[in-house]
Amino acid sequence: MRRIFDLATAVSSFSIRHRVGVCIVIALVTLFFAACLTRLDVRTRFGDMVPHDHPYVKVHQKYQESFAASNRVTILVRSQDGDIFKAPVLQEIQRITYELQKVHGVNPLQITSLASKKLKRVDASSEGIETRPMMWPDVPKTQADIDALRQAVLNNPMVYGLYVDAELKSALIQVDFYDHLVDYAKIFPQIQTILDASPAKGQVSLHLVGEPILYGWVAHYLGETVSISLLSLAAMLVLLFVISRTWRGTLLPLLAGLVSATWALGVGSLLGYNFDPLVIVVAFIITARAFSHSVQLITRFDDLAVGESIEPRRAAEQSMRELFRPGMLGLYADAGAILCVILTPIPLMHKVAIIGAIWVMTIAVSAVILTPVLLSWVKRPDRYVHPLRLDRVLGLFTGAATWVATSRARYAVAPLTLVLLAAFLFEATRLTVGDASDGSPILWQDSSFNRDSALINGLYPGSEQMFVAIEGQAPDALKQPEVLDWMQRFSRYMERQPEIGGSVSLADIVVEIRRNLHEGNPRYRELGADAGENGELVSFYMQGADPDDLDQFSDVRFQNGAVTLFFRDHKGETLRHAIHNGQQFIADNPMPQAQAKLAGGVLGITAAVNEILLRDQIEAIALAFLVVVICCLVVYRSSVSGVFFIVPVLISNVVTFAYMAWHGIGMSISTLPVVALGIGLGVDYAFYIVDAIKEHLEKHPGASAADAVRQSLGSAGRGVILTALTLAAGVLLWSGSSLRFQAEMGILIGLWLMVSAFTSLFVMPSLALVFKPDFIFGSALPEQAAATHRRNPESYARRGTI
């Protein structure tokens, strides 16, 4: 403890003595990092959210050029009146199909619709079979041709139900993009422009889903996100100005936040990291931490310079020295907690952990050092900008906290806290790993994207896909009856799960060709007797087809293939059930000529992420708790301190998890960094409150424990409630975001801040006075006992102490 005090004294003395040089150095470093920001890449990268070492992802990456379709966009063309088999609707399908070839990064061979060459009509009899495109290169011109097209669709189960709905009122157009050329900010507006240019708006409605579209919406709302950030910042500054009544109480926290943000983002730019708009809330939290530490220092400065009339330069130095210990302890706990996220083997988490930890530690300079240095130049600390005083508002909170802690009510705090904690813990057990609701959790349920997704999932087997790879031991393995039969049985087994709307594989093509060879008689919808017959059936299908028409079913050697499953939602429970069922079927039904491997596609990757979160989140959160304990052990040299400071962390986290479960917010790749930061949020305020008690007792050995608590709540407590109210008001403005994730995280962080603040104000001082841990009161209790003995020796004599 003495070493920390000596370090705080040395740092504060040096910083104030060389304040001009300190400011110049900080300014130069800030200018350098500001120049680096010109290279900052602001965008979402799908690859950053992929756990590359997971077996599902390895399967996905192995077949991503054929079976995966991870960048697929689906467009629904729906007739407003009657079925789609009328010239204007068919022409619109053709127009969109052709226009998609001009979109940035498109794979022209992966555009599938009635107007493309990939969907075939099969005309067969006992004399032979003919395959030709459904509606390529021209739209049918006569009613007879249109009727023939309708009949061809009805006769082909690879089209009817998959690309044209059962009522013939809509059709799908699907397009995929090259992974290395995907740019969501370009794909989304270009496709939207194609749809907006529709000449048949009165006759069709157009609907759009897919991962590139989802993240295109995120990019679309980037301007709004920046506006909300600025509005939140302005709201916090206004509140600080109104409550503090000084320019220093308003501008210095802003400066601390700007300096730390510039340094951290500059380091990220130098490391080549992109800035994902989805994690802007995390950035906002860390910037808010800079505000918080700066406000604490300003509050203590005002107490000394105004309340005790200490000269500003000395008051600034003393503020830094007194708050150095809790400030640095809070920063180390914050940085250590978010570094625990690096255990999650996902690139985005690694970037968030590294930059987040760096960002937090920059606050040691931008707030802990720079704020007191600038305060040392204040000439008239008792001068206020406006006459409005809100001290009574803050006093309501601190006064209530003081009454609870110093009255007999403090004995009820621990049992009441335990009861409430148990209730919240029960609700928190319902927290879901993965998405907890239909549609994308990034956007609101009533967003056009989620409404379009619900519409497509209602009309078709499902807009989201997962594939199971079938790896044969030799070429033509997929033609073996045993392998094709396995595909059929696997599909039927998986389709028993209500959320799986359908499936497709090479086996479906083989049985359909055989049925068509017998003039459409359903009795012959079965596999060939041997590999030779199955090979001939596939050859019939390939007559007149392009070589890549079977890419989604098999490779060119028919050694590796896939069974593609269509899902109506991607909830965490849905994917866990599907993976469990798939693994069970594969284990119970081995193939001698091939091996089945789970699971590729967008949902395969999502399942992999969910498994990692389910496996690693408890470990990461437990380790973050351990980091807090170790930081306390190092600073206070007491094992009790670690347990003591876990209390606010536990309360804030359990309450927040209960809120997430209650509102259907799943634990996902997007929420994990917020949760890790929340562990630090939960304990920062407690550090300031408790350390102020300890500091007062060290400076005034004769003071009573109750007096120390009163002083702490009147000074540090005022800073805590000021910071919590200000930051909560700022982050709650995120609730108006068009991005559901950002809105929910804003509310979540606001809740976290308020729970942490009230725990620090009402619970921690009460527990401190009830249990009187030695690391807080150890050096003071003997002094208090001696003072009491001097005042009333008879009472001690009766107790046998003298």
N, C-alpha and C positions, 0 to 999 in steps of 0.2 A: 504494500500500500504506500509506503514511504517513497518507493521508487517512482510510482505513478505521480505522487504529489510533486516530487522533485522534477519530473519530466514536464508536468503541467506548468510549474513555476518557470522552468527554463524556456519553454516554448512561448509562454505568454510574455515573459520579460523580453526575450529576443524580438518577438514580432512587433511589440509596441515600440521598443527602442529603435528598431530599424523599419518603421512603418512605411516610410517612403519607398525604400528598396523592395520591401515585400509587395507593395501595390504594383510597382513597376514590373517585377518578375511575373506576378499573376496576370497582369494586363498583356504582357508579351506572349506568354504561353496561351492565353485565351485567343489572341489575334491569330496565332499559328494554327490552333485547332479550328478557328472560325474559317480560315482559308481552306482547310481540309474538307469542310462541309460542302464545298462546291462539287465534290466528287461523290457525295452520298447518294446511293441508289435506293430510292423509295419505291418498293414494290413487293408483291408477294411471290415467293417461289415455291411451287408445289414440292420440289425436291427437298426443301428444308424441313418439310413436315413428315418425311418418310424415314422410318427406322431401318436403315439399309442392311443391317446384319440380321434382321428377323427372317426366319425361313419363308414366311408368306411373301415378304418383299422380294426375296431372292427368286422365288417362283415368278412373281410379277415382272421383275426386271429381265429375266431370262426370255420371257415370251411377250414383252411389251410391244414389240413391233408387229405382233400378229393377233394374239388373243386379248391383250390387256385393255386397249381402248381407254386409257386413263385420262385422256383429254377430250373425251367424246362430248359433243353438243347434240341435243335432241330438239327438233323443232316440230311442233304439232300444228298441222293445218286442219282446221275444223270447219266444216260447212255450216253456215248459219241457217240454211233452209234445205232439208232433205239430205241425201247422201252426197258423197264426193264425186260421183260419176256424172259430171256435167262439165262441159268445156271450160268455163271460167276457173273452176276449182282445179282441174287437172293442169291447166295452163299455169296457174299460180304455183303448183307443186313443181312443175318443170322450171319456171323462172327462178325460184329460190334455189333449186338444185344446181342450176348452171351458175348463178351468181356466187354461190359458196366457193367455187373454184378460185375466186379472186381474193378471198380473205387471207390475211397474213398467216403464214405457217401451216396452211391447210395441207392435208395429205389427200390429193385428188383421187387416189385409188380407194379411199375409205369414205366416200360419199355414197350413202345408200338411201334410195327412195324408189317410188314407182317410176320416176323419170330417169333413174340411173341404169347402167348395164348390169348391176349386181343382182337385182331381183329378177328372177326368171319365171316365165310361164312354161309349164311342161305339157307338151302334147304328145300323147303316147297311145300305142295300140299294140296288138300282138305282132304287128309287122315292123315296129320300130318305135323310136322315141326322138322327139325334137325339143330342144331347149332354146328359147330366145328371150330377150329382155321383155319385161312387162310393158313398158311404155317408152321405149327408146328406139330411134332418136326423135320420134315425133309423137305429139298428142293425137289420139284418135279423132278423125274428122267427121265421121258419120255416127249416127245413133247405133247402128249395127256394130260398128267397131267398139264403141263405148260399152255396149252390152257384152261383147266378147271379152273385153278387159275385166268387167265385173265378174264374169263367170270364171275367168282365169284366176282372179284373186280368191274367189270362194273355193276353188279346187286345189289351192296350194296352201297348206297349213304353215309353210315357212314364211308366208306373207300374211295370210288372213289370221288376225289375232295378234301378230307381231308388228306388222307395219300398217295394217288397216284394221280399225277396231271392229268388234263383232256386229255393230249396227251399221257399218259402212259409212259412218258420218265424219270420220276423220282419218288422216294418214300421218305417218311419222317420216321425218327426214333426219337422218343421222349423219354426222360428219366428225372425223377425228383429225387431230393435229399432231405434227411432229413434235416430240418432246423438246428437242433442242431449239425449236423456233417458237415455242409458246410464249406469248406476251398478252396477258389478260387485258391490259389497258388498250390493246389494239383490236383483239379478237371481238370483245364485247361490243364496242361501238360500231365496228364494221358490220357485224351480223345484225345489230339493231337497225342500222341504216337500211340494210336490205329489206327487213321486215316493214320498216316505216314507208318504204317506197312502193308498197303493194298497190297494184291497180284494182284489186278485188276486195277492198276493205269492207264493202257492204255485203259481200257474199261469204267471206271467210273470217275467222278469228285466228290469230297466230299466237303461239305460246312457246316459251323458250326455257330450257333447263340444261344443266351440265356444269361440271367443275369450272371450266373457263368462264362460264356465265356468272357463277356464284362469285368468283374472285374478281370478275369484271365489275360486279356491283360494288364490291369493296373499294376498288379503284375509283369507281364513279362517285362514291361518297367521300373521297379523300378531301375535297374542298370543304364539305360540310364538317368533316372531322377536325380539320384545321380551325374552322370557324368556332366550333364548340370549345376547342382547346383555348382559343383566345378569349372567348366569352367567359369560360371558367376562370381563367387567369384574371380577367378584369373583375369578376365578381369577388374573388379572393382579395384582390388589391383594394377594392372599395371597402370591403368589410374591415380589412386591416387598417385602412385610413380612418374609418369612422370610429373604430374601437380604440386604436392606439393614439389617435389625434396628433400624430407626428409624421413628418416625411420620412424620418429614419425608420419608423415602424412599418412603413409601407414599401419604400424603395429598396431597403437593404435585403429583405427576404426575396424580393424579385431578382435583385442582382445575384444573390446566392444561387437561386434556381437557374438563372441564365448561364452563369459561369460553369456550374456543374454539368448542365446539359450540353454546353458547347464542348467541354473537355471530353465527355463520354462519347458523344456522337462523332467527334473528331477522331478519337481512337478507333471507333468502329469503322470509320471510313478508311483509315490507314490500314486496318486489318482486312479490308475488302468485304466487310459485312454489308448486307443490304438492310434497310430499315423497313420492316413489315408493318403496314398500317394497322394490322390486327393487334399488335403489341403496343400501340401508342398509349393505351391505358396504363400499361406497366411503366412507360416513360413518365407519364403524368404522376404516378404514385411516387416515384423516386424524386421527381422535382418537388413534390409536396413535402417529402422528407427534408429537403434542403430548406424549404420555408419553415418547417417546424423547428429545426435546430436553430435557425437564425432568430426566430421569434423568441425562443427560450433565452437566448443570449441578450436580446434587446430588452426583454422583460426584466432580467436580472440587472442589466445596466441601469434601467430606470429606477429600480429599487435602491440601488447604491447612489447614483448620481442625484436623483431627485429626493428619494425618501431619506437617505442618510447624508445628503449634501457632500458627497465625496467628489473630488475634482475629476472631470470626465476622463482624463487620460488614465488616472489610477483606477477609476471605476471600470473602464474598459479592460484593463489588464487583470483586475480582480475577477471580473465576470468570466473571462476566458479561463483563468486558473481554476475557479470554482466549478465551472461546468465542463471542463476538459474531460474529467473522468466519466460522468454519465453520457456526455456527447459521444466520445470515442467508443465507449462500451456499446451504445446503441448502434453506431455505425458498423462496428465489427460484427455485432449480432445480425444486423440486416444483411451485410455482405456475405457472411458465412451461411445464412439461411438460404439466400438465393443461389449461392454457389452449389448447394446441395442438388439443385435442379440438373446440374451437369451429369448426375448419375443416370438420367433418362437418356437412352441412346438415340436421340432424335436431334438432327443438326440445329433446328430452330431453338431447341431447349439449350443446347450448348452455347449458341450465340447470346441468348437472353441471359444465361447464367454469367458468362464472362463479362459482357458489356454491363449487365446489371450490377455486378459486384464492383467493377471499375467505377461506374456511375455513383454508386453509394459512397465509395471511398473518396471520390473527388469532393464530397460535401465536407470532408475534414479540412479542406483548403477553402472552399467557397463560403462556408458558413462558420465553422469553428474558429478559423483564423481570420478570414477577410472581414467578417462582420464586426468583431471587436476592434480590429485595426481601424476600420472606417469610423466606428463609434468614438474612437479616441480623439477625433477632430471636432466633435460636437462642441459648440461654444456655449449654448444656453440650453441645457437639457430640460429645464422647466418651462420652456416656451412651447405652446401648443398652437396648432393651426386652426382649430375650430373649438367652440365652447361646449359642444355636445358631449356629455359624459355618459358612458355606458358601463362604468365600473360596477354599478349596482346590479346590472344584469349578470356580469361575471361573478359578482359577490353572492348572488343567489345560489349558484352552484358550489362555490368554494365554502360559503357559510354552511350550507346543508351538509357538505362532506365533513366539515370540521365538527359540526354537532354530532353526526353519526359516529365519528371516530373517537371523540372525547367524552361521549356520554355512555351510559350502559347499553345503548342500542348497538354498540360495536360487538357485543357478545352474540347478537342475533345474526350478524352479517355472515359468518362462516356457515351455520346450518342452512340459512336461507339460500346462500349461494350454491350449496351442495344440492338442494332440492331443485332449484331452477336448472342447474347444470345437468342433473339426471334427466329432466324433462327434455331439454334441448338435445342431449346425447341420444335419447330414444328416437327423436325425429331425424337426427343426423345419420342414423344407421340406414335410412332409406335413400341415402345419396347414391346416385347411379354413376358408374364409370362408363363413359361414352355419352352419346347424345341421348337425352331423356324424352324428346318429343319428336313428332313427325316433322318432316321438312328440315331445312338447315337451321341450326341454332344461331347462325351468324346474322340472319335476317328475321324480321318479325313474321309471325304466322300469316298475317294478312298481306304480306308483301307479294308483288306480282310473281316473283320467283317461286315462293312456296305455294301460292295458289295454282300456278302452272304445274308444279310438281305433283300436287294433289290431284289435279285433273288428269294428268297423264297416267298416274298410278291407278286411278279409278277406271280408265278405259283400256289399259294395256297391262301385261303381266308385271311391269315395274320399270321405272326409269333408271334404276341403279343396278349395277351388275357385279357379280363375283364369278370367277371361273376356277374350276378344278382342273389342273393339268394331268393328262394321261401320257406317261412316258413309256414308250415301248422298248423292248430289248433289241429289236431289229427292224429294218424297213418293212413296211406293210403290216406291222403289228396291229394297226387300227382296223384292218380289214378282217381280222379274226372274229368269228361269231361270238366267242367268249368275251372279247373286249367290248364289242358293240352291245352285247346283251348286258354287260356290266353297266355301260353308260345308261341304257334304258332303265334298269332297275334302280340305279343311283338317282336318276332324275325323278322317278315316281316316288322314291323314298323321301327325297328332299322336298318335293312339292306338297307333302303332307303338312309342312309348317305353313300356317296361314299367311305369313308375311312374304312367302316366296310365291310369286304369281305364275311362274312357268320356267322352262328351261329349253335349251336347244343344244344339239350335238350332231356329229356325223351320223349317228344312228338314225336320227330323224330323217335325214336325206335318203339314206339307204332304203328305209321302209316305204317312203313316199314314192321313190322311183319304182320300186317293185309293185306297189299298188297301181301306179299309172300304167305299167306294162300290161296289167290285166284290166285295162279300160276302167280304172278307178274303183274297182271292186274292193271294199274295205276288208274283205276276208283275206286278201293277200298282203295286207299291211304288216309284214313281218320281215325278219332278216333272212339273208341268203343262207344256204346250208353250209357253205364253207367260204374260206377267204377268196377263192377264185370267183365265186358267184357275186360276193359282195364287191369285189374289185370291178367286175363287169357292170354292176349297177352304178357304181360311182363314175365309171367311164361314160355311161350313157348320159349322166347328168352333166359331165364336162364337155359334151359335144356342143360346140358353139359358145362355150363359156370362156371367160378370160382366165389366165393361169392363177390369178389371185382371188378368184371368187370363193375358194374354199379356205382362205387364210384364217378366218375366224374359227374354223372347225379342225383343221389339220395342217401340218407342214407338207411340203411337196413330196416327201418320201413316205408319207402316211405312217411315220414312226411315232410322232408326238401330236397330240390333239388336246381338246378341251371340252368340258361340259360347262356351258355358261348358264348361270342361275340369275333370274330377274327378281329383284326385291322391291317391295312397295314402300319400305322405310329402312333407315339405317340406325335405328335405336341400338343402344349398347346391348340390351337383352336379346334383341332380334339376331344380332350378329353372333353373340355367344351361343345361342341355341343352334344356329346354323352350323357354326364351327364344330360344336359338340356332336351334332347329328352326323355331320360329314366324317369326322374322325371315327365315330363309332361304326359307321357303315364300311369305311375303308378297312378298319381293323377286322371286322367280321367277314369281309368278302374279298380276300386277296385274289389278285389275278396272276396266273403263271407267266403270261407273256408281257405284262406291263405293270407299272406302278402308278398309283394316283397320289397327287401332291396338292395340298391346300396351300394357299388360296390367293389368286391374283385378282386384278381389277381394282377399281377405286375402293370397293367395299372390302377387298382383301387387305389393302393397305390400312383402311380404317380399323379393321379387326386387329391387325398387328399393333397399331397404336394403342387400342383399348387394352390389349393384353399386357403391353409394356406398362401402361398407367396402372392397371390393376396389380401388376407384379411389383412395380417400383415406387408407386406413390406413397405407400405406407413406410417404406424404407427411407425415401427422401424426406418425408415429413418428420419421421422419428429422428433422422440425422440432424435435421434443422433444429429440432428441440434440443438435441445433444449439444449442438453448437452454442445455443443460448446458455446452457448449463456450464459448458467449458469456459465461455467468456466470463461468466459470473465467478467461477472458481479462480480464474487467473487474476481478476481485478480485486475481488473481496477476500480471497484466500479462505473460502468457507464453502463446504459442501451444502450447507443449509441455504446459502444464497441461491444456488442453482435451483433447488427445489422451490424456494420462495418465489423466484421470478418466473417459474413455469406456470404459476397460477394465472396471471393475466393472459399469457399465451394460450393456455388451455381454454379459458373462458371465451376469449374472442374467436378462436378457431371453431369451437363446438357450436357457438351461436351462429357463426357464418355458415358452417356446413349444414346446420339445421335449416337455415334460410334457403340455401341452395336446394336442399331436398324438397322443401315446402313449395318452392316456385318452379320445380322441374328443371333446374340448372345442373347439367351433368358435369362430372369431373372429366375434362378433356384437355387436349394439348394447348388450348387457348386459356383455360382457367388455371392450369398448374403453376405458371409463374406468379400469378396473382396470389395464389394460396401460399406459395413459398415466401413472398414478400410480406404477406399478412402475418406470418409468424414474427417477423421483425417489428411490424406495426404494433402487434399486441403487447410488446414489452418495452418499447421506447419510452412511452409516457411514464411507466412505472419506474424506470431507471431515474428519471429526473425527480419524481416525487420522493422516492426512497433516499436517493443520494442527498437531496436537500435536507432531509431529516438528519442524516448522518453528518453532513457538513455543519449544520447548526450545533449539534452536540459536540463536535470536535472544536468548534470555535468558542462555545459557551459550555464548558464542562459542568457547570452548576445548574444548567437549565433542566427542567423536567422533560420527560418524554412527551407529555401532552403539549408543552410549549413548542417543542421541536416540530411536532405535527402541525400545530397551528401556523407556525412560521413557514413550513414547507408548502402547505396548501394555499397560504396567502400569496406566496411568491411563485414557486414552480407550478402550483396548482392553477394559478391564474393563467400562466403561460400555456398549460396543457389545455384548458377549456377554450382559451382564445384560439389556439392552433386547431383544435378539433372542430370547433364551430366553423372556422374560416375554411378549412380544407373540405369539410363535409359539404358545406354550401357550394363550393366549387365543383366537386366531383359529382354531386347530385344533378347538376345541369346536364350531365351525360345521359340522363334518363330520357332526354328528348331526341337522342340520336336515332337516325333511320336504321342504323346497324344495331340489331337486338343485343348482340354480344357486348358492344361497348356500353349500351344503356344498362344492361344487367350488371356489368362489372363496375360501372359508376355507382349504382345503388349498393352493390356489395362492398365496395371500398368505403363508401359513406357510412354504412352500418359498422364496418370493421373499426373505423376511426372513432365513432361514438361509443361503441362497446368498450374499446380499449381505454378511451378517456374516462368513462364512468367507472370502469373497473379500477383504474389507477387512482381515481379520486375517492371512491367510496369503499372499495374492498381492501386495497393494499394498506392504507394507513390503519384501518381497523384491525386487520390481521397483525400488523406490526405491533400495535399496542396490546393486543391480546396475548400474542405469543412471545413478544420481545426477543427476537433472534439476536444472538451475540454479534453477528457481523454488522448490525445497525447500532445496537445499544451497548455492546460489550464494554467499550472503553468508558462509557458514560455512566453506567449503572453504579459502579463502585463510588464514583464521585458523588452521585445523587444520594447514595446511601450514607456517605460520610456527612454530607450537608444536612440531611434529615436528622442524623444522630446528634449533630452539634445543636440543632434547634430543639430536639426532644429526646435527651438521653434516657429518660425514665422508660419510655416505650421500648427501647432496645434492651434495657436491663431486664424488663419483664419477659422478653422473648429469649433471654439467655445469651444475647449477643455480646454483652459486656459483663 
